[in-house]
Amino acid sequence: TTTTTTTTTTPPGVLSVVANCDSPETRGYCLLLWRYLSDAACGPRRNATAERACLYGLQRPPLGKRGVTWLRVSHLDDFDSAAPALVAFVATNASAQLRASVHPQNTACLDRMANALGDGFVADVFARKLSDAEFEADVRDKTPWNVVRAADYDSGAKASSPGGAHFGLVSTFVARLFPIGHVKSTRQDDLPFLHAFADSPKWLRAAGHLHRR
């Protein structure tokens, strides 16, 4: 039997990222991201009315070496602009699939990342200090699955403008980071199929959704 235990307690990593944001708007947006993920990233959902057994839901990036998302922080970006993407990964079982590249001149953001997520985060390979040219060359050479730029409004992050901070819908932001997928059986109520695929590590799960056989 498969059981799922759910709690809505905000994870320490999310709270730490939020506490290190300067803008109250960014703090609020990050908390909304967590609230959305705590509901949407619960593992697979079952379509009970389908003629074929089906599981669907948010998924992690492709598993393996190439299923990595690179977060680029330029010399102009502050910690707040990177915070939403950090929260989306820190809050889920996809956290190990994030790599952050920080411009070498942006020591303030790198220090803030260390304060929020620990020195181990900065010491690891996914806080590399690369110039813009080095980063673009790395992208061409290693072809990561996704590249997110901290201040890219199209990715749902904060965009600076005379009118203040603007944010995309949290569901749209999450959809730019994590795919939505499904699996189907040729049979209706195929319980062996459902049990086997419900346990797949491919499904995105927010912290607090404990899944066990």
C-alpha positions as CSV (number, residue, x, y, z in Angstrom):
1,T,0.0,0.0,0.0
2,T,1.2,3.5,-0.8
3,T,0.6,6.2,1.8
4,T,1.2,10.0,1.6
5,T,1.7,12.1,4.7
6,T,1.3,15.9,4.2
7,T,2.2,18.9,6.3
8,T,2.0,22.5,5.3
9,T,4.9,23.7,7.6
10,T,7.1,26.0,5.6
11,P,10.5,24.3,5.2
12,P,13.6,26.0,6.9
13,G,15.3,26.5,3.5
14,V,12.3,28.5,2.2
15,L,12.1,30.5,5.4
16,S,15.9,31.3,5.2
17,V,15.6,32.5,1.6
18,V,12.6,34.6,2.5
19,A,14.4,36.1,5.5
20,N,17.3,37.2,3.3
21,C,15.1,39.1,0.8
22,D,15.1,42.9,1.1
23,S,11.8,43.5,-0.6
24,P,8.5,42.7,1.2
25,E,7.0,42.1,-2.2
26,T,9.6,39.5,-3.0
27,R,9.2,37.9,0.4
28,G,5.4,37.6,-0.2
29,Y,5.9,36.2,-3.7
30,C,8.3,33.5,-2.4
31,L,5.8,32.5,0.2
32,L,3.0,32.3,-2.4
33,L,5.3,30.1,-4.4
34,W,5.7,27.8,-1.5
35,R,2.0,27.7,-0.8
36,Y,1.3,26.8,-4.5
37,L,4.0,24.1,-4.5
38,S,2.8,22.6,-1.2
39,D,-0.5,22.0,-2.9
40,A,0.5,21.3,-6.5
41,A,3.7,19.3,-6.0
42,C,2.2,16.5,-4.1
43,G,3.3,13.6,-6.4
44,P,1.1,12.1,-9.1
45,R,-2.7,12.5,-9.2
46,R,-5.0,9.8,-10.5
47,N,-7.6,10.4,-13.2
48,A,-10.4,8.1,-11.8
49,T,-12.8,8.6,-14.7
50,A,-10.5,7.7,-17.5
51,E,-11.0,4.5,-19.6
52,R,-7.3,3.9,-19.1
53,A,-5.5,4.1,-15.8
54,C,-3.7,7.5,-15.7
55,L,-1.3,9.4,-13.4
56,Y,-0.5,13.0,-14.0
57,G,1.1,15.9,-12.3
58,L,4.2,18.2,-12.0
59,Q,7.5,16.4,-12.6
60,R,11.1,17.0,-11.8
61,P,13.5,18.0,-14.7
62,P,14.8,14.9,-16.5
63,L,16.7,12.7,-14.2
64,G,20.4,12.3,-15.0
65,K,23.4,14.5,-15.7
66,R,21.7,16.6,-18.4
67,G,18.5,17.3,-16.4
68,V,19.9,20.3,-14.7
69,T,18.6,23.9,-14.5
70,W,21.2,26.7,-14.4
71,L,20.3,29.9,-12.6
72,R,22.4,32.8,-13.9
73,V,23.0,35.7,-11.6
74,S,24.6,38.7,-13.4
75,H,26.6,41.5,-11.9
76,L,23.4,43.6,-11.9
77,D,21.2,41.2,-10.1
78,D,20.5,41.2,-6.4
79,F,19.5,38.3,-4.2
80,D,15.8,39.1,-4.4
81,S,15.8,38.5,-8.2
82,A,17.3,35.0,-7.7
83,A,15.1,34.2,-4.6
84,P,12.0,32.8,-6.4
85,A,13.9,30.3,-8.4
86,L,15.9,29.3,-5.3
87,V,12.7,28.8,-3.4
88,A,11.1,26.6,-6.1
89,F,14.0,24.2,-5.9
90,V,14.8,24.3,-2.2
91,A,11.1,23.6,-1.5
92,T,11.1,20.4,-3.6
93,N,12.8,17.1,-4.3
94,A,14.4,18.8,-7.3
95,S,16.8,20.8,-5.2
96,A,19.9,18.8,-6.3
97,Q,19.1,19.6,-9.9
98,L,19.8,23.3,-9.6
99,R,23.1,24.9,-10.4
100,A,23.7,28.6,-9.8
101,S,26.3,30.7,-11.7
102,V,27.2,34.0,-10.1
103,H,29.1,36.8,-11.9
104,P,32.5,37.2,-10.1
105,Q,31.8,40.9,-9.4
106,N,28.5,40.1,-7.6
107,T,30.0,39.2,-4.2
108,A,27.1,40.7,-2.4
109,C,24.6,38.2,-3.9
110,L,27.0,35.3,-3.4
111,D,27.4,36.3,0.3
112,R,23.7,36.5,0.7
113,M,23.3,33.0,-0.9
114,A,25.8,31.7,1.7
115,N,23.9,33.4,4.5
116,A,20.6,31.9,3.3
117,L,21.6,28.4,2.3
118,G,24.9,27.8,4.0
119,D,28.6,27.9,3.0
120,G,28.2,24.4,1.6
121,F,26.0,25.8,-1.1
122,V,28.6,28.4,-2.2
123,A,31.5,25.9,-1.9
124,D,29.7,23.4,-4.1
125,V,30.1,23.3,-7.9
126,F,26.7,25.0,-8.3
127,A,27.9,28.4,-7.2
128,R,30.6,28.9,-9.8
129,K,31.9,32.4,-10.5
130,L,31.8,32.9,-14.2
131,S,32.0,36.0,-16.4
132,D,29.2,36.5,-18.9
133,A,31.3,35.1,-21.8
134,E,32.4,32.1,-19.7
135,F,28.8,31.3,-18.8
136,E,27.5,31.5,-22.3
137,A,30.4,29.3,-23.5
138,D,29.5,26.8,-20.7
139,V,25.9,26.7,-21.8
140,R,26.9,26.0,-25.4
141,D,29.3,23.3,-24.3
142,K,27.3,21.5,-21.7
143,T,23.7,22.2,-23.0
144,P,21.8,22.1,-19.7
145,W,18.1,21.2,-19.8
146,N,17.0,24.8,-18.8
147,V,18.7,28.1,-18.2
148,V,16.9,30.7,-16.0
149,R,18.3,34.2,-15.7
150,A,17.6,35.9,-12.3
151,A,16.1,39.1,-13.6
152,D,14.3,37.6,-16.6
153,Y,10.6,38.7,-16.3
154,D,9.6,36.0,-18.8
155,S,10.8,33.4,-16.3
156,G,8.5,34.9,-13.7
157,A,11.2,36.6,-11.6
158,K,11.2,40.2,-10.6
159,A,11.6,42.8,-13.3
160,S,12.8,46.3,-12.3
161,S,10.7,49.2,-13.7
162,P,9.7,52.7,-12.7
163,G,6.4,51.2,-11.5
164,G,8.1,48.9,-9.1
165,A,8.3,45.1,-8.9
166,H,6.2,42.9,-11.2
167,F,5.7,39.2,-10.8
168,G,4.2,36.5,-12.9
169,L,1.5,34.1,-11.7
170,V,3.1,31.6,-9.4
171,S,1.6,28.7,-11.5
172,T,3.2,30.2,-14.6
173,F,6.6,30.7,-12.9
174,V,6.5,27.0,-11.7
175,A,5.6,25.8,-15.2
176,R,8.7,27.5,-16.6
177,L,10.9,25.4,-14.2
178,F,9.1,22.1,-14.0
179,P,7.4,20.0,-16.7
180,I,3.9,18.6,-16.4
181,G,3.4,15.0,-17.5
182,H,1.4,11.9,-17.4
183,V,1.6,8.1,-17.8
184,K,-1.2,5.8,-19.0
185,S,-2.0,2.1,-19.0
186,T,-4.0,0.4,-21.7
187,R,-6.2,-0.9,-18.9
188,Q,-8.8,0.7,-16.6
189,D,-8.1,0.5,-12.9
190,D,-4.7,-1.1,-13.5
191,L,-3.5,-1.2,-9.9
192,P,-0.1,-2.8,-10.4
193,F,0.6,-0.1,-13.0
194,L,-0.6,2.7,-10.7
195,H,1.4,1.4,-7.7
196,A,4.6,1.0,-9.7
197,F,4.5,4.5,-11.3
198,A,3.2,6.3,-8.3
199,D,6.6,5.5,-6.6
200,S,8.6,7.0,-9.5
201,P,11.2,9.6,-8.3
202,K,10.3,11.5,-11.4
203,W,7.3,13.2,-9.8
204,L,7.8,16.6,-8.2
205,R,7.2,16.6,-4.5
206,A,7.3,19.6,-2.2
207,A,8.8,19.3,1.3
208,G,6.1,17.9,3.6
209,H,4.8,15.4,1.1
210,L,6.3,12.2,2.5
211,H,5.8,9.2,0.2
212,R,6.5,5.7,1.1
213,R,5.4,2.1,0.4
